[in-house]
Amino acid sequence: MKFSKILLASFFIAGLQPASAGDAITVNWYHGKEFLYPVVQAFTHDTGIKVTVTNSDDAFDTDVMFVPDFSTLERVENEQFSNIQSPERDARVPVQWRDEKGLWYGVVVRLRGIAYNADKISADKLTSVYGLMDPALKGRICLLEGSYKSNRSFLATLIVEDGEEKARAWAKAVRENAETKRVYDNDMDNISHIANGECDVALLDNYYYHYMREGKRTSKYNIPDSYTEQMPELTSKVSVIWPEQATRGTAANVTAVAVSKTTENREAALKFVDFILSDKGQELMAENVFKYPVVPGVEWPQRLKDMGRPKISDLNLNKLRGKIQIADKIYSETGWE
């Protein structure tokens, strides 16, 4: 085992030797490029390869692309991504977080937790996402629309793990428990609604909570300074629980890295991929984008540790193929739009 780890470490060190002065790549980070800056600056320092970061949600025109969730990966992978599979990368990333065809590797995951008002709801009612079906919560749940990426992948996960019938029953009951007919724009909105007493509970991607807790904003959203200043206070009024801890673990969605089919800088692009999958790259990613590293043994940043040490579902995301479309149909038929 020690010998294997030494070989892997040697591979990643060898792969990150300084590049020629002319090397440069473009990287798209979909969710506020300023959060990726510390990562690319460290990469450039170590390799000499310059990086230009773009900031588009659904663009695939850079050498390297970060993709926010499985539903997008399934839609674009065959058309946009080149094969980057290697035994060394496979050894770094567990099978559930990488493409079975070698077109992408997961780099971090976000957890789909439950945000709630602890003064109004007991945590023991929310130990499973199926607790959101309780009629006692009628009129108390804030929702995001069914087409929201995390919702699509989350319901696809329920379909795989529990079957279509049970997933449909969940979607129907939770929609009926919604606080109004309206669905909201993003998780930060729902944290604010809970803090302000407009609803009591909502599903939540963990990194949005950290954005607000740290008082940081992404350039992707036009958030006024006055609201940014309020964000830490709002999160102080909202608790977060990780469902399914006694069973399969909290559902996770992957952020993946891929390399374009059309890149003219493949060698430098692969150096960037290997940096992101190194222990250093994993630690930097987790610290700066508020998500969990995929490489086993990498230390979690303190801000994640402060929210406990949740058990994360190890469902192989490749099993979601073909299920996103079923999830979309269920959401449409149960009124989530």
JOJO-V348942 format. One record per residue. N is the residue number from 1. SS is DSSP state (h for helix, s for strand, l for the rest). OMEGA is omega in degrees with one decimal (* if undefined). Layout:
N/SS/OMEGA ; N/SS/OMEGA
This chain:
1/l/179.6 ; 2/h/180.0 ; 3/h/179.7 ; 4/h/-179.8 ; 5/h/178.1 ; 6/h/178.5 ; 7/h/179.7 ; 8/h/178.7 ; 9/h/178.9 ; 10/h/178.4 ; 11/h/-176.3 ; 12/h/176.0 ; 13/h/-179.6 ; 14/h/-177.7 ; 15/l/-175.7 ; 16/l/176.7 ; 17/l/-178.6 ; 18/l/-177.7 ; 19/l/175.2 ; 20/l/-173.2 ; 21/l/-176.1 ; 22/l/-177.1 ; 23/l/175.9 ; 24/s/177.7 ; 25/s/172.1 ; 26/s/-178.3 ; 27/s/174.7 ; 28/s/171.8 ; 29/l/-165.3 ; 30/l/-164.6 ; 31/l/180.0 ; 32/l/-171.5 ; 33/h/-179.8 ; 34/h/178.3 ; 35/h/-179.2 ; 36/l/-174.8 ; 37/h/179.8 ; 38/h/179.9 ; 39/h/-177.4 ; 40/h/176.8 ; 41/h/177.3 ; 42/h/178.1 ; 43/h/179.8 ; 44/h/178.1 ; 45/h/-175.6 ; 46/h/-170.6 ; 47/h/-173.9 ; 48/l/-179.1 ; 49/l/179.5 ; 50/s/-177.4 ; 51/s/169.9 ; 52/s/-176.9 ; 53/s/172.1 ; 54/s/-165.6 ; 55/l/-176.4 ; 56/l/-175.3 ; 57/l/-172.0 ; 58/l/-178.3 ; 59/l/-175.0 ; 60/l/-174.2 ; 61/l/178.2 ; 62/l/178.9 ; 63/l/179.6 ; 64/s/-178.5 ; 65/s/167.5 ; 66/s/-175.5 ; 67/s/-164.5 ; 68/l/-177.7 ; 69/l/-173.6 ; 70/h/-177.3 ; 71/h/177.2 ; 72/h/178.6 ; 73/h/-178.1 ; 74/h/-176.5 ; 75/h/-168.7 ; 76/h/-167.4 ; 77/h/-175.4 ; 78/h/-178.3 ; 79/h/-167.6 ; 80/h/-165.9 ; 81/s/172.4 ; 82/l/179.6 ; 83/l/-179.9 ; 84/l/-175.4 ; 85/l/172.7 ; 86/l/177.8 ; 87/h/-179.1 ; 88/h/178.7 ; 89/h/176.8 ; 90/h/-179.2 ; 91/h/179.6 ; 92/h/-170.6 ; 93/l/177.9 ; 94/l/-171.8 ; 95/h/-177.2 ; 96/h/-176.2 ; 97/h/178.9 ; 98/s/-177.9 ; 99/l/-179.0 ; 100/l/178.7 ; 101/l/177.4 ; 102/l/-177.4 ; 103/l/178.2 ; 104/l/174.7 ; 105/s/170.5 ; 106/s/178.2 ; 107/s/174.1 ; 108/s/175.6 ; 109/s/173.2 ; 110/s/-177.9 ; 111/s/177.2 ; 112/s/-179.6 ; 113/s/177.1 ; 114/s/174.1 ; 115/s/-176.2 ; 116/s/174.8 ; 117/l/-175.0 ; 118/l/177.3 ; 119/l/-175.3 ; 120/l/-178.8 ; 121/l/176.7 ; 122/l/-179.3 ; 123/h/-177.6 ; 124/h/174.6 ; 125/h/-171.5 ; 126/l/-179.3 ; 127/l/174.8 ; 128/l/176.0 ; 129/h/177.9 ; 130/h/172.4 ; 131/h/178.5 ; 132/h/177.1 ; 133/h/-175.4 ; 134/l/178.4 ; 135/h/178.4 ; 136/h/179.5 ; 137/h/-178.5 ; 138/l/-179.4 ; 139/l/-173.0 ; 140/l/-177.1 ; 141/s/170.7 ; 142/l/-177.5 ; 143/l/163.2 ; 144/s/-175.5 ; 145/l/-177.9 ; 146/l/-179.5 ; 147/l/175.2 ; 148/l/-169.9 ; 149/h/-178.6 ; 150/h/176.9 ; 151/h/-178.7 ; 152/h/-179.2 ; 153/h/180.0 ; 154/h/-179.9 ; 155/h/175.1 ; 156/h/176.6 ; 157/h/177.8 ; 158/h/179.1 ; 159/h/-179.3 ; 160/h/-172.2 ; 161/h/-171.8 ; 162/h/179.5 ; 163/l/-175.4 ; 164/h/-177.4 ; 165/h/-179.3 ; 166/h/177.8 ; 167/h/178.5 ; 168/h/178.6 ; 169/h/177.4 ; 170/h/-178.1 ; 171/h/-178.9 ; 172/h/-177.1 ; 173/h/-179.2 ; 174/h/176.9 ; 175/h/179.2 ; 176/h/177.9 ; 177/l/-177.6 ; 178/s/-173.6 ; 179/l/172.9 ; 180/l/174.3 ; 181/l/-176.5 ; 182/l/167.6 ; 183/l/-172.1 ; 184/s/-168.3 ; 185/l/-175.2 ; 186/l/-175.9 ; 187/h/178.4 ; 188/h/174.3 ; 189/h/-175.4 ; 190/h/173.3 ; 191/h/178.9 ; 192/h/179.9 ; 193/h/177.4 ; 194/h/-178.6 ; 195/h/-177.5 ; 196/l/175.1 ; 197/l/-178.9 ; 198/l/171.2 ; 199/l/-173.8 ; 200/l/-173.1 ; 201/s/178.1 ; 202/s/168.6 ; 203/s/-171.3 ; 204/s/166.0 ; 205/s/-169.0 ; 206/h/-172.6 ; 207/h/175.8 ; 208/h/177.7 ; 209/h/-179.9 ; 210/h/173.8 ; 211/h/-175.1 ; 212/h/-179.4 ; 213/h/179.5 ; 214/h/-177.3 ; 215/l/-179.3 ; 216/l/179.4 ; 217/l/177.0 ; 218/l/179.6 ; 219/l/-179.9 ; 220/l/-179.9 ; 221/l/179.2 ; 222/l/-175.6 ; 223/l/-179.2 ; 224/l/-179.9 ; 225/h/-177.4 ; 226/h/179.1 ; 227/h/178.5 ; 228/h/-179.7 ; 229/h/-178.5 ; 230/h/-168.8 ; 231/h/178.8 ; 232/h/178.8 ; 233/h/179.1 ; 234/h/-179.3 ; 235/h/179.5 ; 236/h/179.9 ; 237/l/-174.8 ; 238/l/176.1 ; 239/s/178.9 ; 240/s/176.2 ; 241/s/178.2 ; 242/l/-178.1 ; 243/l/176.2 ; 244/l/179.9 ; 245/l/-179.4 ; 246/l/-177.0 ; 247/l/-170.1 ; 248/l/-177.1 ; 249/l/-177.5 ; 250/s/-179.8 ; 251/l/-179.1 ; 252/s/175.4 ; 253/s/-170.0 ; 254/s/161.1 ; 255/s/-173.1 ; 256/s/174.7 ; 257/s/179.9 ; 258/s/178.1 ; 259/s/-175.7 ; 260/s/172.9 ; 261/l/-172.0 ; 262/l/-177.9 ; 263/l/172.8 ; 264/l/-177.1 ; 265/l/-171.5 ; 266/h/-177.5 ; 267/h/179.2 ; 268/h/178.9 ; 269/h/179.5 ; 270/h/173.6 ; 271/h/178.8 ; 272/h/177.3 ; 273/h/-177.8 ; 274/h/174.9 ; 275/h/-179.4 ; 276/h/-178.4 ; 277/h/174.6 ; 278/l/178.0 ; 279/h/179.8 ; 280/h/179.8 ; 281/h/178.9 ; 282/h/179.2 ; 283/h/179.0 ; 284/h/178.9 ; 285/h/-177.6 ; 286/h/-177.9 ; 287/h/-170.6 ; 288/h/178.7 ; 289/h/170.7 ; 290/l/177.2 ; 291/l/-171.6 ; 292/s/-179.9 ; 293/s/179.3 ; 294/l/-177.4 ; 295/l/-178.9 ; 296/l/176.1 ; 297/l/178.0 ; 298/l/-177.3 ; 299/l/175.1 ; 300/l/174.4 ; 301/l/-174.7 ; 302/h/-177.7 ; 303/h/175.7 ; 304/h/177.6 ; 305/h/-178.4 ; 306/l/179.2 ; 307/l/177.1 ; 308/l/179.9 ; 309/l/-171.5 ; 310/l/170.0 ; 311/l/-176.2 ; 312/s/178.8 ; 313/l/178.0 ; 314/l/176.0 ; 315/l/176.7 ; 316/l/-174.5 ; 317/h/175.5 ; 318/h/178.3 ; 319/h/179.2 ; 320/h/-177.6 ; 321/l/-179.8 ; 322/l/-177.3 ; 323/l/179.4 ; 324/h/-179.4 ; 325/h/176.2 ; 326/h/177.8 ; 327/h/179.1 ; 328/h/-179.1 ; 329/h/179.2 ; 330/h/178.9 ; 331/h/179.5 ; 332/h/-175.6 ; 333/h/179.6 ; 334/l/169.5 ; 335/l/-179.3 ; 336/l/-177.2 ; 337/l/*
